[in-house]
Amino acid sequence: MPKMDNSCDFIYWLSPDMSIEILTHLDDPSDLVRVSAVSRLWHRFVIENGLCGQLCLKMLPEVSNAANVINNKIEPLKVNVNSTVEWECLRKRHRVYSFLARGLSPVVRKDCISEAISASSTDNYPEESIQNTLEPRDRIQNRASYWSSKGERDPAVPEILLYKLIAKLSVITEIHVQPFQAYFQYGFPIYSPRAIRFRVGHLQNQVEFGGDVANSAAANAFIWTYTSPEFPMVQENSLQKFELPEAALCIGGFLAVELLGRVQRQEIDGLYYICISHVQVVGKPLSPGFEVEMVDHSGNCTLRYYRERDSSLKSSEEVGEPSRFLSFTARLMSAGWERRIWNRILATGPVASDDDESEDELTA
């Protein structure tokens, strides 16, 4: 690659603050990757000033609540022994936020549950199975659709519903739960819990259970990395929305819904039950091009990127509207700026860096 003439390099001539002001107007992670590929000077400037982190937090403000966890948990697989500790730390943050900005869905989804795993108890299986809670309707072809616990004489006995999310890494902001109203019983009772709490986390030992989480539903089989406050629940037949105080970064892809206390006694047997018709998780999951593999019991994991999985997404992006950066570049070129600089910014290919590093694998 020919050496760039510094007389045409605005980062070389402008103040750092002015250069940062210009580059922080980018709104696409791919654009920032292209910028860092222009030269070693640009690559170092992007990393030293944390521009990937700024872009990621601008695109995904929910991640800011988990920034401390991200910075402490994610490390590059390869460490350059010739680099200083400070530079390695900056590179680590650059790569972490670059992956998150590219990997987390920019769109909030309401279907972050992939499957219902198990319930702590079920009254009539499979008619009242936890699988019914994935259906948004409480009736299907004139048949009631809900999960029901076993009856208890003690109203304080809790229940737990266990779900698997669509991605092993997600940012969860809200969880919606609807109690079930027994329209076929006298008085139309609503079997809601007294309160509700949520936990997200991962299996302690994925290898031990061979991926069969249905056989690992015991509470001690999981490590919960986040526990929400306890929310009171209203005894109403409605989808009740519980917004987390801070967005929760879920590493591992499992959700436990803890149903605390019982308020409704069934007339026929005098026992207390909890019945739920629907559970919904709202958040931003990792895109299909990325995959998280748990490494050990402590929650360390490997974040990998598979380009072939994103090929369909990239092809759809190519026919869409150009990013703000590409439009801005076109205007600058038409205004007579040095074409060689912008051609190199827009060039596809590997990121130029001070050493040979892979951007396709991280350890969390």
Disulfide bonds with the S-S distance in Angstrom:
none
